[in-house]
Amino acid sequence: DNLQKKEGVKFDYLSPVNEPQWDWSKGSQEGTPATNEEISQFVKLLSERLSKRGLATKIALGEAGSIQYLYKNVDNENFDNQIDDFWNPSSPLSIASLPNVERVMTGHSYWTVWPVKDLVSHRKALNDKIKEHSGLKYWQTEYSILESPKFLTETEINAIWVCKRHFLLHVLFTMI
C-alpha cells in the first residue's frame, strides 16, 4: 500500500506461500510450511485486506513443491489435492469467490520430469484436474531437472532435457 501511494510501485501478483508441503524447520532454504487450511485462512484474510485498501494486486496461489500436490492426494491430506480444496465451491477451504485472487494454481516441476513418460503423465493429470474448474489456469513458477539417467554428465542432461521439455510441452499443449 505504501509503495503504491508513495513511490507509484504497483504489484500485479503476490504469491504468499512457497512449497508449503516441505518441512523447512532445518533452515536449509526458504519456504512456507502450511496446511491447506492455514493457506486458505491466510488467503481469505489477505484478499479482504487488499480489497479494503483498493489495491488491484492479485494473489497467485500454490507454489507447490511438486505438481502432484496440486491434483491428487500424495502423502498427507492436509498438504495436497490443492486444486479441489481451493477451487471447488463446496469445499470449506474454497477461495474461488474471493476478490483479488487470480484463477490460477502455481507449482514447481521438481520430481516430475524423468522418465519422459512421467513428465507427460503428470502434466496430463494436472491438465485434466484444471479443466474440472472453469477458467482455472496453471503457471509453472520453478523448473529444475532433479532426477536423471546416470550415464550422462549434468551439462548433457540439462541441455537434452531443456530441449525435450520444450518440444514435449509444445506437443502436449497443442493436443489439449
N, C-alpha and C positions, 0 to 999 in steps of 0.2 A: 504494500500500500504506500509506504513512504517513498520507495524508489520510484514508483509511478508518479506520485504527486510532486516530489521534489526534483527528480532527475529526468523524468519522462521515460523511464525504462519500463517496458511492459513485458510480461511473461505470457507467452501463448499457452504453454503447458507446464504443469507441475507434476512430477512423479514422486509421491511422498514415501514410497517404500522401495527397498531393493532386496531381492532374493529373500523374501520372508520365510521360506521353507528351511533355510540353513541355520544352524546354531552358530552364532557369531560371538559367543561368550569368551572364546580364547583370544580374541582381538587380532586374528591373523589378517583381516582386512575389513572393510566397511560392509555393513549390511543392516537390515532391519528385521530381526526375527519377530514375527507376529502371526497370530492365528487369523483365519478368515473373519472371525467375529470381531477381533480387535481392529483389523483393517477396515471393515465395514463401519464400525462405530467412528473411527477416525475420519473416514471419507465423508460420512454424514455431517460431522461437525465442521470439517474443512469446507465443504460445499456451502454450508449455511453461512459461514464467515465470509467466504469470497462473495457470495450473493449479497449479503447485507452491506458490504463495502462497495458494491457496484463494480467489482472487478470482472473482467472478461476472461481471466485465466481459467483454463480447463484442466481438470485433474485427469491424468492418463494413468490408469491403474494396472498393476500387475507386477512387472519386472520379475516374473517367476524365474527361479534359478535353473529351471529346465521346462520345456514346453509341456511335458506330460502333466505337470501340476495344474495346468490350465484346463485340461479337458477330461481328466479321469482321476479316480481315486488311486493314489500311488502307494503311500505307506502311512498316512495319517490324515484322517478325515477333517482335521481342523486346519490343514495347510494346503489341501489340494482340491481338485474339482472346482476351481475358482470361477470358471465361466458360468456354470449353473448357479453357484452360490451368489454371485454378484449380479447376474443379468436375468435370472428367472424372476419375474414379478411376484411369484408366490413364495419366494424364499424370504425368510426373515432377515437375511443379510443383503437383500437386493438394494442396489444403488441405481437401478435403471431409470428411475423417475427424478433423480436429483438434478438441480441446476448445476452448472459449472462442472459437469462430469462428461468427458468425451466418451462416445460409444466405441471404446477400444479396449482391448486387453493387450498388454505388452509382455514380452518374455524373452528368454535367452536360449541360445541354441545348445548349450552345454549338454553333453552326453546323448545327443540325438543326431549325429552326422555320420556315424560309422557303425556297421557297414551301410552301404548305399541304400539297401532295401529298408533299413530302419529310418534313414533320412526321409525317404519318401513316405513310409507308412505313418510316421509321427505327424508329418505335415498334412497328410490326407485326413487323419483322425482329427487333428486340430481344426482343419477347414470344415469338416462335417459338423463339428460342435459349434463353431462360429455361425454356420448357416442356420442353426436352430434358433438364433436370436436375431431378429430382424434389424438390419442396419449396423450390426456389430462388426468391427474390423479387428485385425491383428497387426501389431507393429513389433517386429523383432528389433530389440534395442541393444543386444550384445551378441556377438558371434565369435566362436573360437572352436578350433578343432582340438578337442582334448583326448579323443581316442583315435587310434591309428594302427595300421599294419606295422609290424616290427621290422620289415625288411627295407624300408625307405628312410632316408635322412629326414630330419624335421623340415628342412627347406623344401625338399622334394614333395613331402606330404602337403605342406601348406600351398605350394604352387598348384599341385594337381587338384587339391580339394577346393580351392577357391574357384578354379575354372569349372570343375564338375558341379559345384554348388550352384553357380550362376546358370549353367546350362540346365540342370535338373529343375531348379526353381522356375526358370522360364517355361520349360515344358509343362511342369505341374500346374502352374497358374494359367497357362493357356488352355489347359484341359478343363479348368474349373468354370 
